[in-house]
Amino acid sequence: MLKIESYSILSETVEKYESGVFEAGGHKWWTLMLYPLNYFFI
């Protein structure tokens, strides 16, 4: 489980966060990418 306690601290210390494979809502997802300081759309 990924739980972000403080988004402001995350954005000060991490440029990019990338998860591994995970399941949510009954579906298998390959990755979750967060870019706290940038707008990045695929």
N, C-alpha and C positions, 0 to 999 in steps of 0.2 A: 504494500500500500504506500502511495506517495501522499504525504500530508505536508503542505507548506504552512509553516507556522507564521512566518513573517516575509511577505513578498518583498518588502523594501530591503531587508537584509540579503535575500536571495539575489536581487538585482544588483546589489553592490559587490557581490562576491563571485557570481557565476555569469559568464557570457552566454553559455548554452548548456542546457540539460537535456540529455537523451536517455530514455528508458530502454529496457529490453522488451521482449514480447510479454504481453499481459492480456488478461481477460476482463471485460467490463460489459455489463448488460447482456450477458449471454453470447458475446462475440469475442473472437480472438483478434487482437490488434498487434501489429508488428512493431510499432515504436511510437513513442510520444516525445515530441521535441518542443522544448520551451526556450524562447529567446527573450529574457526579461527586459532587455534594453532596446530591442529592435522589433520592427514590424516585418515579419517574414512570412510570406504566404506561398504555398505550393499550389 
